[in-house]
């Protein structure tokens, strides 16, 4: 695996609209992103990856999922499912 650092991701406008409709007052995860911004950028992890090889998943995003997984007390499988199904995790 190699790290091809990706620019800071923004949440697509449609995803934001759906999340705000689902959670009009927000929730803890949405407030964390709104107030803290992106906590983990790929640049923090660049020294952990070789320069050559297949691109890795964004370690910044994976670190964030790990925080949410811990907060919810989820197994790895449950966290993987939550990434695909929870609009507030996007």
Secondary structure as a PSIPRED ss2 file (coil, helix, strand):
# PSIPRED VFORMAT (PSIPRED V4.0)

   1 X C   1.000  0.000  0.000
   2 X E   0.000  0.000  1.000
   3 X C   1.000  0.000  0.000
   4 X C   1.000  0.000  0.000
   5 X C   1.000  0.000  0.000
   6 X C   1.000  0.000  0.000
   7 X C   1.000  0.000  0.000
   8 X C   1.000  0.000  0.000
   9 X C   1.000  0.000  0.000
  10 X C   1.000  0.000  0.000
  11 X C   1.000  0.000  0.000
  12 X C   1.000  0.000  0.000
  13 X H   0.000  1.000  0.000
  14 X H   0.000  1.000  0.000
  15 X H   0.000  1.000  0.000
  16 X H   0.000  1.000  0.000
  17 X H   0.000  1.000  0.000
  18 X H   0.000  1.000  0.000
  19 X H   0.000  1.000  0.000
  20 X H   0.000  1.000  0.000
  21 X H   0.000  1.000  0.000
  22 X H   0.000  1.000  0.000
  23 X C   1.000  0.000  0.000
  24 X C   1.000  0.000  0.000
  25 X C   1.000  0.000  0.000
  26 X C   1.000  0.000  0.000
  27 X C   1.000  0.000  0.000
  28 X H   0.000  1.000  0.000
  29 X H   0.000  1.000  0.000
  30 X H   0.000  1.000  0.000
  31 X H   0.000  1.000  0.000
  32 X H   0.000  1.000  0.000
  33 X H   0.000  1.000  0.000
  34 X H   0.000  1.000  0.000
  35 X H   0.000  1.000  0.000
  36 X H   0.000  1.000  0.000
  37 X C   1.000  0.000  0.000
  38 X C   1.000  0.000  0.000
  39 X C   1.000  0.000  0.000
  40 X C   1.000  0.000  0.000
  41 X C   1.000  0.000  0.000
  42 X H   0.000  1.000  0.000
  43 X H   0.000  1.000  0.000
  44 X H   0.000  1.000  0.000
  45 X H   0.000  1.000  0.000
  46 X H   0.000  1.000  0.000
  47 X H   0.000  1.000  0.000
  48 X H   0.000  1.000  0.000
  49 X C   1.000  0.000  0.000
  50 X E   0.000  0.000  1.000
  51 X C   1.000  0.000  0.000
  52 X C   1.000  0.000  0.000
  53 X C   1.000  0.000  0.000
  54 X C   1.000  0.000  0.000
  55 X E   0.000  0.000  1.000
  56 X C   1.000  0.000  0.000
  57 X C   1.000  0.000  0.000
  58 X C   1.000  0.000  0.000
  59 X H   0.000  1.000  0.000
  60 X H   0.000  1.000  0.000
  61 X H   0.000  1.000  0.000
  62 X H   0.000  1.000  0.000
  63 X H   0.000  1.000  0.000
  64 X H   0.000  1.000  0.000
  65 X H   0.000  1.000  0.000
  66 X H   0.000  1.000  0.000
  67 X H   0.000  1.000  0.000
  68 X H   0.000  1.000  0.000
  69 X H   0.000  1.000  0.000
  70 X H   0.000  1.000  0.000
  71 X H   0.000  1.000  0.000
  72 X H   0.000  1.000  0.000
  73 X C   1.000  0.000  0.000
  74 X C   1.000  0.000  0.000
  75 X C   1.000  0.000  0.000
  76 X H   0.000  1.000  0.000
  77 X H   0.000  1.000  0.000
  78 X H   0.000  1.000  0.000
  79 X H   0.000  1.000  0.000
  80 X H   0.000  1.000  0.000
  81 X H   0.000  1.000  0.000
  82 X H   0.000  1.000  0.000
  83 X H   0.000  1.000  0.000
  84 X H   0.000  1.000  0.000
  85 X H   0.000  1.000  0.000
  86 X C   1.000  0.000  0.000
  87 X H   0.000  1.000  0.000
  88 X H   0.000  1.000  0.000
  89 X H   0.000  1.000  0.000
  90 X C   1.000  0.000  0.000
